[in-house]
Amino acid sequence: MARSAPIEDLKPFSIENGRNISFSVNGTKQKLMVDSRMTLLDMLRERLNLTGSKKGCDHGQCGACTLIVDGKRILSCLTLAAACEDKKVTTIEGLSTGNELHPMQVSFIKHDGFQCGYCTPGQICSAVALMDEAENGDASYVTVNIRKKSKSVKLNDQEIRERMSGNLCRCGAYPNIVDAIREVHGDEAVSQVWQFADGTD
């Protein structure tokens, strides 16, 4: 059986169709040589070791890879890394400030907005971005009057569900996710409807 060569003896790999790109990730400037066909998701996970964004379907259907680019949520499995030149990328790792969690992360924990947790990074990034969309008055499919441009959209349960419909959760934590987003959006506490097994709140 042939043994693999020691790491120090391996020749550096060459990148086909290489392209230098400069961008910001979670507030830190980065400059990398990447294959022009490499997705943003693969670059973050394989080159920058930011593994919070998950590869689910790899077809843009599950939302597990959702993150924020220049303030807008995108599917990183369908976005080329080279298309992020001079852009600001925010992943789940960049939402917290030191040991202080983002309010959306705190709310997801409080309302048990996750079970297995695999889709949670994409859910939280999507929820953070949709707050800005609502504040900017961006309409959704269920917005009653799309012709009337308002300064902001009040996010009721129907609006939240529609705007989060691109993020799937196999565990079915949807009601808790809606509660978590509603609390952060409304800036007021939403009561928990679940109880521990011993009957305590």
N, C-alpha and C positions, 0 to 999 in steps of 0.2 A: 504494500500500500504506500503510495507516494505521500510524503509529508508536505504540508504547506510551508512556504518560505517564511522565515521570521519577518515580522512586520518591518524591521529596519532594512531588510533586503528587497522589499517590494518597490517596484518603480512607481513614481507618482502617476496617477491615472490622467489621461488627457480628456479634455472636454470637447466633444464635437459641437460645432456651431456655437462656440463660446461667445458670451457677451458680458461685458462689464456693466453692472448696474449699481447705482447709488440710491439709497432710500433710507427712511427712518423706520425702525421697528421698536415700538414701545418707548419712544423718546431717545433712542440711541441710533446714531448714524451708522449705516453699514455700507460696505462696498464689497461686492462679490463678483466673481466670474461664474456665470451659470450657463448651462445649456439653454439655448433660446427656446427650447420646447418644454423646459421644466416648469411645472406648476408652482404657484406660490405656496401651496400646502406642502409639497414635497421639499421645497427649498427651506421652509421654516423648520420642518421636522428633521430633515436629513443633514442640512448644512448648518443651521443655527441651533439645533437641539431644543427647539421650542415645540414640545410635543403635546401641548394643551389642546390645540386644534386637532380634531380627530378625522381620520379617513374612514368614512362609513361606506357609502355606496360608490364613491368616486365617479358619480355621474350627475351630481348637482341636484339630487332628488331628496336627500335626507336632511340636509342642513347641518350635519355634525361638524363640518369644516368652516362654518360661518365665522367671519371676523370682520373687522372694521378697517376700511381704507379711505383716508381723507373724509372721515365722518360718516361714510355710507357703508352699510353691511353688504358683503359680497360672499360668494361661494368660492373659497380659495382653491378647491379642486378643479374649478373651471377657469381659473384666472392664471395667465402666464406670469411667472415671476418677472420676466423682462418688461411686462406692461406696467410694472410698479415703479418705474424710474421716477425719482424725485417725489415719491408719494409717502404719506405717513400711514404706516401699518400698525394697527393695535390688535394684539391677540389677547386671549384670556389672561395671560401672564402680566399684561401691561395695564389691566384695569385697577388693580390694587395699588396703594401707595405704601411701600414698605410692608409692614405687617397689618396695615389698616385696609380692610376689604372695601371694595366698592359697595355702595348701598344696595345695588341689585344682587350682588353676591350674598350680602347679609340677609336680604329678604328671601332669596331662594333657600337658604339654610333654615330660616325661621319657619317658612311655610312648607318645608320638605318638598321643594320643587324638583326633586330628582330621586331616583332609586339606584339604578346601577351607576349613574353618573357619566356614562359614555357620551351622551348627547349634550350634557349640561354646558360645557364651554361654548358650544355653538348657540345654545338657547340663550345663555346670558349675554353673549356679544350681540345677538339679534335683538334682545330686549333693550339693551342699552342704546343701540342705534335707533330703534323705533321710537324711543322717547324724543330724540331730536327731530325725527320725521313728524311726529305729532305736534311738537312745539312749532315747527315751521309751517304747519297747516297742510302738510301733504295728505292727499285723499287716499283712501283705500277702496276696495270693491264695495264695502258696506257703508261708506260715507254717504249720508242722506243727500246732501246737495253739493255735488262736486263742482258746480259752476260758481258757487259762492266761495271765493278764496278767503279763508279766515286766518287770523294770526296763529291760532293753535286749534288742535282737535282734542276734545275731551275723550279720553280713552275709556269707553265702557267695555263690558265683557265681550260683546260682539266684535268691537273694533280690535281688541287685543287678540282674540282668537283668529281673526282674519289675518292680521298682520304677522302673527306667529305661525301661520299655516305652512310655511316652508320649512319649519323645524319639526321633525318627527321625533316622537318619544315612544319606544317600544314598551316601556314600563307603564305608560298611561298616566303620567303625573300631570296631565293637562290642567285640571281644576286648580291644583296647587300652584302651577306656573302662572296662571291667570291671577290668582290672589297675590302672588309675589310682585308681579308687574303693577297691578292695581295699587298696591300699597306705596310703591316707590313713586308712581305717577301722581297719586292723589296726595302724597305727603302726609297721610294719616294712617293710623294702624288699622289693619284688617284682621278681624278676629280669626283664630285658628278653629277649624271645624273638626279636626281630628283629635283623638285622645290616645294616651299611652295604653298599653294592654291592661294595666291595673286600674284604669278608669280615671286617672288623674289628668289634668290639663297640661 
